[in-house]
């Protein structure tokens, strides 16, 4: 999961690097519409989720949704 916050340029660059490598990325943002360009380019390898990390129940829900969709999460690659 990648969450865009204080330094969106850095997170976007990391996300794009992972996608170019062939990884599947669950990208979270307060406004997932901000990820539209990545979704258009990488289609089925990026899954955008709305998330406000200050809302603990929303964080739990996002993790559960990601696990439900992909079966598991690669904990070594969760950023932030």
N, C-alpha and C positions, 0 to 999 in steps of 0.2 A: 504494500500500500504506500502510496506517495501522497503526502498532504502538502498542498501549496499554501504557504503563509508568508513569513517575513521576507524571504528571498525567493520569490517565484521563479526568477531566471535560472537560479542554480537547480531548483527542483525540476524545472521543465527540461533542462539540459540532461540531468540524470535520467529522467523518464524517457526522453528521446533516445538516449544511448542504450538503455535497456530494450526499448522497442526495436531499435535497429539491429540489436544483437539477436532478436527473435524471442525475447521474453514476453510473457503476458503480464500486463501491469494493471493493477486495480488502483486507479488514480482518484483521490478524493480532493474535493474543494468545496468551499462554502457555496460556490456557484458553479456547478459542473458544466454550465454553458461555456465557461472559460476554457474548457478542454475540447471544444468542438473541432478545432483544427487538427488536433492529435487524433481524435476519433475518426475524422474524415480520412486521414492519411493511413492510420493503422487498423482501422475497423475492428476486427474480431480479436485483436491482441491487446486492446485497451478497454477497460470497463470503468466508466466514470460513475462515481458515487458522490452525492451531496453529503457533506459532513462538517459539522462544527465541533472541533475537538474539545471545546469547553463543556460540551454536553455529554456526560459519561454514558448515558443510555444510548445516545446516538452512535458513540464509538462502538459500544458492544453490538448494536444492531448492524453496523457496517461490517464488522468482523464476521458476524454470523451470516450476513448476506453473501459475503465473499466466499466463506467456507461452503455455503450451500451451493453456490454457483460452480465453484472449482474443486470442491471436495476436500481441499486442504490449502494451507498457506505455507510458503517457504519462509520460515521465520528468519532465516539468514539474510533475507532480502527486504524485510520490512524496514522502511526508512521513516524515521521520526516516530 
